[in-house]
Amino acid sequence: MLPRYLRNSIKNGGLYLRNNSTVAQTVPQKEPENTQESVPKRSNPLEHPDYFHVHNLFTVKDLFDARVHFGHKEGSLNEYMTPYLYGSRLGHLIFDLDITADHLRKALNFTAHIAYRGGIICFFNRNALNAHLVERTAQECGEYAHTRFWRGGIFTNANHQFGAITRLPDLCIFLNTQNNILSQHTAVRDSAKMLIPTIGIVDSNCNPNLVTYPVPGQ
């Protein structure tokens, strides 16, 4: 389940970034006294490691309180998730939340840059319990969501299904990257084939290799 603090960060941050350029234009600018002096250019967000201050959106304790550190049982471990683990307790795998926090901040920073430039973001979720929440959050951000069964080829065969002029998402965010315990979400593979950047919450039984920004956790 998406933690409440993260939902609020996505919603509030998305609305701010959408309106940021408009707000900046409405602020009156003082004319320079000396016209010969060059006016300094606006700072480039890409030159800053944390231009949108995503580092302050959460702490490791927030992740712990949200129980992000709990993984699946040891027998279901995907070998590619081993570097993200802290250990195990009572047969259940435990994620290293310091690693999770670092990956989550990188993912949020990338999302902020996409939203700042007016990119299209699509949220994916296969958990029926969270479907309405994900759809409502995406709507409040002015973005899109897909919480139903994903038919393979929607991205890779988009020109034939929707017409020649079809714009694909600039970023896909997966709240869970699995259709079930054994199979990966089909849209993860479709996004990788079309070189669409992806962010995904990957549990201990998931394969993170096809996700651009994997966030280890539950």
N, C-alpha and C positions, 0 to 999 in steps of 0.2 A: 504494500500500500504506500502511496506517495505521502510522506510526512507533511503535516499541516504547515510547518514553517517553510518547507520547500515549495508547496503550492502557492502560498502567499508571495514568496519571492518571485516566482515565475509570473504570477498575475500582475503584481504591482510593478515589477521590473519591466515587463513587456509593455504595459500601458505607458510607463515613463519614457521608454526608449522610442515608442511609436510617436510620442508627442514632443520629443526632445528638440528635433530640428525646428518645429513650428514655434516652440517657446523661445528658442534662441533668436529667431528672426523678429519676434515682437519686442525684444529688449532694445530700447533706443541706443544708438551708437554715437558717442561723442566724436565730432569731427576733429581731426588732428590740427593743431595750431600751425605746424610747419608742413606745408603740402609737399615739400621736397623730401621729407623723411618717409621712408617706407613703412607702411603699416604692417605689424607682425601678423603672420598668418595664423589661422586657428590651429591649435595643437592637433596632431594626428593621433587618433586613438590607438592605432596599431603600434605606435612608438612607446606606449606605456604597457607594462606587464599586467597592470590591474586598473585599467582606465575606469571601469564601472564599479569598482570597489566590491567585487563579489566575495572577496576574502572575509568581509565582515557580515555576510548574510547568515552564517551559521558557525558553530563550533563543534569540536569533536564530541563534546558532551551532548549536544543536540542530537547527533547521530546515535550515540549510545542510548539516550532516552527513547529514541524512535525505534530501537531494537534493530538497527541496520546491520549490526555485527553478526547476527545469527544466520548461519548457512544451513544447508541440508545435512543429511546424515553422511557419515564418512564414505559409505559404499557408493554414493552417487556422485562422487567428486569427478569433475572434468580436470584432466591433468594440466590444462592451460590456465586454470584458476589457482594453481598452487602458489605462485608468487604473491598473491594478494591475501594469503591466509596468515593468521597469527598462531593458530593451533586448533585444538579440539577440546571439547568438554562434554563428558557423558555421551559420547558417540556423535555429537553434532559439531560441525566445523564452525570456527570463529574467524571472522574477517579482521584484518588489521585496519582499524579505523583511521589511523594516520595516513595510510595509503589511500583509503577510500576518500578522505577529505581532500587530499591533493588532486585526485582524479575528478572529483565533483567540482572543485573550483575551476579546473581547466575546462570542464564541460560547460559550466555556467558562463564563463568568460567568452567561450566560443559562441554560445547562444546569444549573449548580449550583443556581440559584434554583428551577428546575422540580423537580429531584430533592429539594431541601430541603422542598418542599411536598407531596411524595408524588405528583407528576405521573407520567403514563404516557409513557415514552420508547420509541420504536421506531427501530431501526437498519436502514438499507437498504444493500444492496450487490449489485452485479451481476457482480462479478469472482469467478469460480468458485474461483480460487486462494486467495482470502481468505474464502470463505463460512464455512468451519468456524470460523475464528478470530473472525469477527464474531459468529457465533451463540454461541460459548462466552463471549466477553466480555460480551454482553448477558445471558446466563444468570447469570454471576457477579455482575452488577450488579443482578439481580432485575428486568430489563427484557425487551424483546422485540426480535426481529430478523426481517427478511424478506430472504432472499437468492436467491429464485427469481423466475420471471417474474411480473410484476405485471399483473393483469387490470384494465383501466380500469373505474372505477365502484365499486370496493370501498369507498372512502370516501364518494363522492357518492350511492351507492345502498345504503348500509349498512342502513337500516331495512328494506328489502325483502329483503335477503339474509340478515341475521342476526337480525331481529326489531326490535320498536319500541324496546326498551331496549338500546341499543348505545352504549358509550362509546368515542369515538375517541381516538387518542393526543393528548397535550398537546404533544408535540414529536416531530418526525421528523428524524433525523440521516442524511444521505446521504454515504456514503464516496465515491461517485461519482454524479454527477447525470445521466450519460448511459447509455442502453441500449447504444449503439454510438457511432461517431464522428459520425453524422449526426442521431440522434434522441435527444431528452431522455427521461429516466426518467418514465414515466407518472405515478408517484406524486407527483412534484414538482408537476405540474399539478393533480392531485386534491387535494393538500394546500392549494394556493393557493385552489382553489375553495371549500374548506371552512374557510378561514381558520385552518388549523393552522400554527403557526410551524415553520419549517424551518431547519436548518443543513446546509450542503453544501460539500464540497471541490470547487471549480470550477476546471477546467483552462483553458488558453488558448483552447480550442475550444468552451467552454460558454457558455450564456446565463445570467448570474447574476440576471436581473431578477425571476424568480419565487421566488428563495430569500431568506428573511428575513435570515439571517446567512450570506452567502457568504464562504468562506475560500479566497482564491486560492492555488493551488499544485497540485502533482502528488500 
